């Protein structure tokens, strides 16, 4: 049951930054705290309803330009869809990773939530072709506690199905086309460990080695090199022949598949995974517009938002992760989506609620709301966060002391201090949790 959502912020450094960088093999988060759960749907809530005056009195002292720079904020009661606070909620702002909420909604609306992404090996004569299907979670080997396809299992299948002792290996990443870095991304992002060049074939998110942050400049070639090494360990003689497409009439000799789209969406939101967000964005673009590119994916996300009935005036999407400073989203757009999720008006969107981290417990919120003025809100806020240089965002829901669930979204740009702005937004959500606000 979806009842509480929220937004979280994290950064990887003092300069251009992103929500989170998760090393391959990370243990999935524990289950959400029981405090977040509710036996009744939001739309039928009988808990006392807050008033606009009560909400404004509680949170207005935190909404200061000296802390939040250029900001917009909105609070909505999803049970009645009443807007309780509107501070320039329709004005477009740079969203950072809060835009992943829109990427998630597009992926769940356009793709089959039960679909899995295949990475395959095809054989013709003695030529093997490793074909990428857009799975950004493909790993080198099986990892305890982590559901993901892996190249070791693929190598086992190839060994069993290929009679030749010597083979040539090429790779095909042609599913995704166009630029590998989105508009507005610094060329240093891969080396800095922010995100890999976006390709349809990668292993361990293109990291230079397992557990490292930095990414290689050609993730597809790395994946093929890893597979070649695994095949050699199994006794095959392998000659790498670079990029290429499988010859006509090639036979599939190996296949591994990702978790389902719904599971990938949950993982993307819980850990704020940039590589996964970009892969999903490209896949959505390909399904809607026939082109697996940044531009096509961005257009498809905007089109999906409109079809979901969200406010799209001022919405301008560039990428799926929110790493580009050129993304523009009004907070009312995010709030509208979260209202729909909270009310369960579209069953396909439920993984958005289950994928968001719980304050003080899971994912990118596991170290937030744990001390001081915000600790009482731990377990009552679920959140997706966003952080870039000068940008902080928080959008989600909170359960107040009367048991009423409220949706909120705050986006702040040109903030003087990321830490101070982040703390202000955590306090914002906490005051909603502590306030009956009638």
Secondary structure, DSSP 8 states (H G I E B T S, - for coil): ------B----SSSSS--S----TT--------GGG--SS-GGG--S----HHHHHHHHGGG--HHHHSEEEEEEEETTTTEEEEEESTTSEE--GGGGHHHHHHHHHHHS-TT-EEEEEEEEETTEEEEE--S-TT-BSS-BTTB---BHHHHHHHHHHH---SEEEEEEE-TTS-S-SS-TT--TTHHHHTS-----S--SGGGBSSTT-S-B-S-HHHHHHHHHHHHHHHTT-EEEEEEE----TT-EEEEEEEEEEHHHHHHHHHHHT-HHHHHHHHHHHHHHHHS--SHHHHHHHHHHHHHHTT---TT-B---SSS--TT-BEEHHHHHHHHHHHHHT-SGGGHHHHHHSEETTTSGGGTTSS-SGGGGGGTTTEEEEEEEETTEEEEEEEEE-TTS-EEEEEEEEES-S-HHHHHHHHHHHHHHHHH----
